[in-house]
Each structure stands twice: as structure tokens, then as C-alpha cells.
Amino acid sequence: MYVSYLIKKPVAVFMTFAALLVLGFLAVCKVTVSPLPAVKMPELVVTAFRSNVSTTEMETTVTKLLREQLGMLQQVDAVTSETRDGMATIKVRFQFGVNMEYAYLEANEKVDHLMNGLPKGMDRPKVNKVNTSDLPVFYINISSRSPLRVQEEWELSDFVRQVVKRRLEQLPEVSLADVTGYREPVIIVTPRPSALATLGISTTQFQQILEKNKIAGTTTVGDGVYQYQVRFSEPGITTVEQILNHTFMVQERLLRLRDVADVAMKPQTSSGVFLVNRQYGLNVAILRQGNARIGAVKEQVASLLDKLRKEYPNLSFEEVRDQAVMLDYSIANLWQDLLIGGALAMAVLFLFFRNYRIPLLICISIPVSLLLSMLLLYLCGLSINIVSLAGLALGIGLIIDNTVIVIDNISYYFQQQYSLEEACNKGTMDIIRPLLSSGLTTSSVFFPLIFVSGIAGALFYEQALAVIIAASVSFLVAVTLMPVLYYWLHHSTSKKNVITLEKERSSILERIYERGFKWVFKNKVVTLILVLLLLCGGKFIFRQLPAEQLPATESSEMMIHVNWGDKIQIAENVRRTNILREATGKLLEVFNAEIGTQQYLISRGQPQLPGETNIYLKATSPATLLKAKESIKRIMITAYPSAEVTYTQPETPLEQTFTKSRYNLIVHLKSIHPSVLPAISEVQRMHQSLMTAFPEADIAALPVGHAYKIMINQERLVRYGINPKELRDKVLMMLNGTEVGLLDNSSNAIPVVLAARRQHLEDIIAQEKIPSANGNAVPVKELVRLGSDEGYQTLFGDRSGANVPININTKQPDRIMKAVDELMKAYPELTVSYSGSCFSNQDMISEMMVIAIITVGLLYFILAAQFESLIQPLIVLLELPVSASGALLMLYLAGSSINLMSLIGLIIMSGIIINDSIMKLDTINKLIKEEGYALTTAIHLAGKRRLRAILMTSLITTFSILPFLFGSNMGAVLQRPLSLVIIGGMTLGALVSLYFIPLVYYTYYSRFKMKRIVDQSK
């Protein structure tokens, strides 16, 4: 027997494990640490911008063409789009497993091919890949400690982009420092009307003169087979003063620009601003290198920031939104499992054995198994992340269980008058087969998670592999190292003392067990009725529990997204946002606001319009944050009732990976004619009907807005001989200006813009004039008429065309969908479809149900192979639905929900709980077949023999995760549903293993198969 051989070679065994532990320690030092596994998500995001166009025009001229072109890519699952004024986002989701490098190249080729069909002058749409490594590790707020003037804001922007960004990107662990909030200057040339009148030229003619005498320009020249860009610029023009002295010819007169115009450097009109506690600032997102350890990234950046604080004491450098906090919690939870689980395991073992040597075995088995698991994780190319750490944390329970079972079995044989060596040998060999079967069943529970579709399957692959590795290592340690250590610790101990203490403790437990055993076998019908009631109750509770993707957590951080509902300018958005900041008083530590469009290079979600704000709040506690939230709510309700506001917690890396809609139900209305949008009046009637029928639902305002409409009188333009383009350019220059050159300086090029003194559109039309063909000035108001137009602010789209969304948050999505289907009978020109987070939740539950069925099937095959029976696996598997009822009852009593964590908990519980029944049935079979006991006697003796192991493993598993129920950090809160499921399932499962499974075994074999068992034993 190999155990006897190992016992005689303790030095070889200890040195072998010591060498493996050294390798495991080196693996811990070298393994990559990151929030999530390095997964290339099968998705591309294409963003397109076209200034000064409406949502409808953007959809017609840009989004529709891109959506159709990208839909022709190979292996595309879905193409969806969201279009708003001047911008569009198209998401292309591929089948999982597609080579995203080729998909990225093919998508760019499609965009290049389409460029000729897009409006002229439009920037090329950007194609972005989505990877888990592109999620920022954390963000850095940079602001001044004192208020800044405009010139100082430019200087701060230039300093951050030219100094801070470069120094951050020089760090070996940092791949990109992505900056937003920077401001750039523009030089405004404002012609003086009196000077132009004296010269007898119009504003348009002045613009043409400046364009002919450009301050800077670019052209392309050919040289053989190569082509070069050549840039012309007037030597020495680097300041505003030199622009003022710039010369040009008008009617054979040499003039300087200062003679006819005013020139000033001003802030460039921005579509976005970043605020740090009401003050202008910049934000830097830190992205790590693909294989960088996240701890090293944080250390290097923190060291650099300390240096910058000393070098620039007038600036504030603040780290916020640390996305690695989830990983920190996971590591803390693993240590908590190690410390608390190990301590409780030792306490339980000491309580049962009253022998201090046996708990020492647990102290040794946990770190040994964990380090060996880390070695195998490293050799398999896996990283330490949230997902793999969850697998290791679950594997600790398996490590403890296997060790306890081996120790208990060796102790049993040691009590039966076997020598210590024989007890170690027989106790280990006797349990190898059921231990191996238990390990295979546990692995089979997690193996199907690999087949979860899409990104979830890729992420859970690492968790499944981590659990399988932990199960394999725990089995190896339990059957090789533990017998040797047991022998080495007890070879000099008095056998009489050990047996006396263990028998005294066992006799008390056995008396309690026997009372229950007698009651169950005396009241078989009552027991079966109770079990049936539990099953029915579990089914009822499952239907009552709410469903969500991830459990809700309390946090001292919050994200607020505000769509003001009006097409306001950035300055007004800033003013309103500062009102919200003032409303919170001193309740907040951090108030960051991303106002309007942000300047990050890597897109993170839907781009914002100037009328939108994304606010990040951080308080000292969840209670303080709630007060700040209520203050903001009051302002929004009273001052801005038409604004659309959503309050969410900052997304964890896991939540950012599983992106979902902010609304659990979205009603998509589209016309039956593919090229026609639904009539606004019909959509408004449908929206009002839903508002009236479901006042309790949170139905967002329709994405409909008003815009100015300038109607040109074509007949008068022809009469006066005015070119329509000249009229349009005149109005646009009065509003926004026209770029006529560039000013080069040491770091960048500053645009030079020709602009009139800013006026409102109504004033321009009422007061401005434009020269006619005969030289007379014609009032603009005689050529155009100003009106208003109503149009869509947001349009969704898919392969079937564009649609209008009605966004709803409700607890009864099914009722609303039935009502919409009924209302649609009155709108024959419309069709309807639905989306939202409620569908993703249902899909998640359905898919996990399929995985559960596959898991049960694998369990059956493995158990049938072990027991050489087709019936006994079914008896063992009866424990799953009964124990699941206990788990669901615990969720219901604790006010929890059906979510990803609780569903994973059900799967984990299934793998752990049936191990006790496997051991029980294996012992019963051996007593009948090998020792010739009668059925009832074998069941009774097997129960007594496995009693301690079942109780110890159940208690240890339950106690080890009990702290999650009382923890307040994010890791504990996320693990709470999983812990509730395991505690409820293990508590009821222990009773099922001890009493119900033996009762079913007895009922079946006493009536049908007892003769076959007896014949097999002969």
C-alpha cells in the first residue's frame, strides 16, 4: 500500500512538498494581478460625429449607412445604434470566439469604403475595440488649489497634457494616461463694420481676402512615386501681436489686420467641461499594460503623484474611482476565508476530537494546498483576478472538507484497535474512491460554466478552472501528506487517551442522531410529506424572489446622470451643475462632473451631449451620501422637473463587462415603412396612454425637442441675385465664426477664426444685412423667416431600421408589454419591439437553468460509474432539490434576490452537499456487500460512522462563510447572496444526508432490490 510506503519515507514526503511550496511562493510573486481576466470581448463600438445636424438628419445621412455597412461583417450577432444631435454610436456584437483583430481590420475597411458616401467634411468615424484590460485602474483629478483665470486654465491644460501625461506614460506598468477636460485657445478676428464699409467690402469678401492670405495652410505635392504634405506658414507668426501686424492687399492698398479688425485670444468653444468640486479641473484615466500587476501600477503612480505634489504644491492631485477596490476586497475575502475558515475548522475539530494535534493538520493543509493551487494557476497561464479568486475562495472549503474526512476516517480505524500505521493506511485507502468521486462531482458542477455563452463563459472559465485545480490539489494533499502528518504527530501519543476522548464525544452525538433516526423511520409518511411541502414551498418562493444581474450594494459613492431635457449650452449646464453642488453643502468629499462631451481617447459608453452631465459623488458613509442624494433630488424636482435623472452606484469592473441598460424595459416603436420614422404625434399619444395607465411606473420623458427652423424665400434670393451659400455663411459666421488660419507655437497649433460680435439668432435676422448683386444691402429678415420645429433627440436602430424608445423602469414589465400590445391595435402604421435589463435577467436565469440541467446530468454519469448502479445516483441527486428549497427559503427570509451570485451559490452548494450522501451510500454499500450486514443495520451503522464527518464538514463550511452575512464592505455584500444559499442549503442538506437519503435508500431496496444486493455480496 502506498500510504505505508509514504509513512516510512517522511523526509522524502516533506522535502517534496517543501520544494513545491517554494515554487508556489515564486508563482505568487510572478503571477499577473488584475481586476478581471484578459478577455477580448466580441464587440466593436463605432462613434461618428457631424456638427450642426439634427438627430433625424444624422440618422438618415450617417447612422443608417454605417449600420447597414457594418451589418455585412462576418459572424455578426447583432448591430444596434443610438443617434443623437450630431453624434452616433453603433455597437457591433460578434459571435463569441471570433478573431477580433481581423474583425477590427474588416470594420475599418468597411468604414473607409463608406467614406465617399458620407457627407463631405465629416470626420472619419472611429472604430474601437472593447477589452477588459481597457478598463481604467483608477482616475486622477488635477485642479488648482485657488481659483484660476482663463489664461491660467489654458496653462493648466497644457501642463497636464505636456508634463503630467507624459510622465505617467513613461511608467513601465502604465499603457495610457487618458485625459479629459483640457481647454484650448482660439484666436478670434472680429472685423469692424465701419472699417469694412470705408473699404467698400462685405464681411464675405473680407473672409475671402483672409483665406487667400492664409496665416498657415497645407497642400500635397508629388515627388516621384511618393506623396508629401507641405505646410506653409508665415515665418515668425507665433503671437497675437504678430497676427495684428499681418499684411494683405485690398484695392491695391497694403493694410495691416489691426486696421480693420480686432484680434484676441479666447477660450475655444467647448462641447464639454470637467469640474472638480465646482472648480475647473482635468481628469486622467490610468490604463495599465496588459500583463502588469495592478499593485505595481498603483505603487508607481502613487510615487509619481507624491513627487508632483512636492514639485507643484499649488496643484491638487487626487485619486478617485479606484476600480481595483473590487480586487482588494476579493483578496481580503480570500484571507478572511483562510483565517476564519481555518480557525473555525480547528475549533470544530478540537470540539469533536479533543485533541490539539488534529487541528494542527488543518493549519498545514490550507496554506500548502493554496500555494500548490497558485503554482498550477501560474502554469496554466491564469491571472489573479476577481473571478479566479472567487474560485480559490470556494476551493478552501473543499480543502478543509477533504482533510476533515481523511482525518475522521483514520481516527475511526484507530479507535477500532488497528495500529496507528494500519489506521493511516486503511483509513486513507478506504476513502480514496469516494473522495475521488466527490472531487469529480465538484469539478463537474463547475465545468459546465465554461459553456455559458458569450463573455460570461469566458470569465467563468477561470473560476471553473480555479475550483477544479483547488479540488485536485486538496485531494492530492489529503491522501498523501495528511496520513504522513497524522502518523508523525501521533506515533508517540498514548492510544488509550485518544480513543477515550473521541468515544466520549461520539457517544453524545450518536445518541442525538439515533433519536432522529428512529423518529424518521417510524414516521416515514410524515417525513415524505414534509419533504414534498419543502419542494412545493421552494418552487413558490423561487417565483416570488425578484431577479437582478448582481446584488444591490450599499456604497459611499454614487453616479448621477442628468439629461436636462433642453438643448442648453455648456455654460448653462455648468451653472446648473454648480447649483447641485451647492445643494449638497459639506456632505461630500468629492464632487466630479463630466459636463457635455468628454475628450477621452478610449470611448467608455455613449458620448454625452452638451445638455448632459455625469456626476460622481463620494461621501464619508452611505448615510451621508443618501442625504446628499435627497438634497439633489429636491432641486431636480422643484427647479428642473423635465430633466431625466438616473442614480446608480459606480460600476465595478465586473458590471462594466456585463453592460446593461439603465432601464429594465424599453419600448421600441418603428414605422412599418423602413425609411420612415414614426410620427411624433403618434408616439406622444402612446407615451401619454402609458403614463395614464401606469402612474406608479417610472416612464422617462420622450426624446423629443424643439429647434429653430430658418425658411429661405428662394424667390427673393433670385430677385436680389444673392447666392444661398453666401446667406448661409453670413448667418453661421455671425453665430460661430469661420476658421481662416492657424497660429503655430511650441506645443500645438491654435486656430484663427473670423467671427462677428456674438448675437442671438433673432437679432441677426432682425438687424443684419447682406449685399445684393447690385451692391445694395438687403435686410436678412426679408430673405428668411424664423420658425420652430419639433424633432427626435434620440433614435435607436438595429438591422431592421430606426426606432423611437420609450424608457421605463417598472416592477411589472409583463403588464406594460401586454398593455402596449393592446394599444398597438390603434396604430396600424407602427410596429413594436422590446428590450431592457429585465430581458437580460431572464436570459441569465434561463441559461443558468440549462447549465444546472447539464450539471445534474454529469453528476449522474459520474455517480453511476462509481456505484455501478443506475438507481443509486438518482437517490443521491434527490438531495439537490430539497437542499435548494432550503437555500431559496434563506434568500427569501433575508430579503435577497435571484442574481448571478445566488445562482452560482446554488451550483456550488450542489457540488458540496452531495459529497456527504456519496460518502454515506458508499459506506452502506460496503457494509452490505463486504461485511454482510442487513439493510437496516448497514444504514444505521453507516450513519453512525459518517456522522462526525457530515456534521464537521457542514459546520465548517457554514461557519467559514458566516462572516459575509455581517460584513459591510463591497466584497462581503456581493458574496452575501452566495453565502445565504450555501448556509441554507448546507443546513437542510446535512439533515437530508443523515435521514432522508437513507430513508429513500431503505424504501427502494427493502421492496425491490434487496435480493440483488445480497446476491452481489455473495
Buried (B, 14 or more C-beta within 10 A) or exposed (E): EEBBEBBEEBEEBBEEBEEBBEBBEBBBEEBBBBBBBBBBBBBBBBBBBBEEBBBBBBBBBBBBBBBBBBBEBEEBEEBBBBBBBBBBBBBBBBEBEBEBEEBBEBBBEBBEEBEEEBEEEBEEBBBBBBBBBBBBBBBBBBBBEEEBEEEEBBBBBBBBBEEBBEBBBEBEBBBBBBBBBBBBBBBBBBBEEEBBEEBEBBBBBBBEBBBEBBBBEEEEEEEEEEEEEEEEBBEEBBEBEBBBEBEBEBEEEEBEBEBBBEBEBEBBEBBBBBBBBBBBBBBBBBBBBEEBBBBBBBEBBEEBBEEBEEEBEEBBBBBBBBBBBBBBBBBBBBEBBBEBBBBBBBBBBBEBBBBEBBBBBBEBBBBBBBBBBBBBBBEEEBBBBBBBBBBBBBBBBBBBBBBBBBBBBBBBBBBEEBEBBBBBBBBBBBBBEBBBBBBBBBBBBBBBBBBBEBBBBBBBBBBBBBBBBBBBBBBBBBBBBBBBBBBBBBEEEEBEEBBEBBEEBBEEBBEEBBEEBEEBBEEEEEBBEBBEEBBEBBEEBBEEBEBBBBBEBBBBBBBBBBBBBBBBBBEBBBEBBBBBBEBBEEBBBBBBBBBBBBBBEBBBEBBBBBBBBBBBBBBEEBEBBBBBBEBBBEBBEEEBEEBBBBBEBBBBBBBBBBBBBBBBBBBBBBBEEEEEBBBBEBBEBBBEBBEEBBEEBEBBBBBBBEBEEBEBEEEBBEEBEBEEEBBEBBBEBBBBBBEBBBBBEEEEBBBBBBBBEEBEEEEBBEEBBBBBEEEEEBEBBEBBEBEEEEBBBBBBBBEEBBBBBBBBBBEEBEEBBEBBEEBBEEBEEBBBEBBBBBBBBEEBBEBBEEBBEBBBEBBBEBBBEBBEBEEBBBBBBBBBBBBBBBBBBBBBEBEBBBBBBBBBBBBBBBBBBBBBBBBBBBBBBBBBBEEEBEBEEBBBBBBBBBBBBBBBBBBBBBBBBEBBEEBEBBBBBBBBBBBBBBBBBBBBBBBBBBBBBBBBBBBBBEEEBBEEBBEEBE
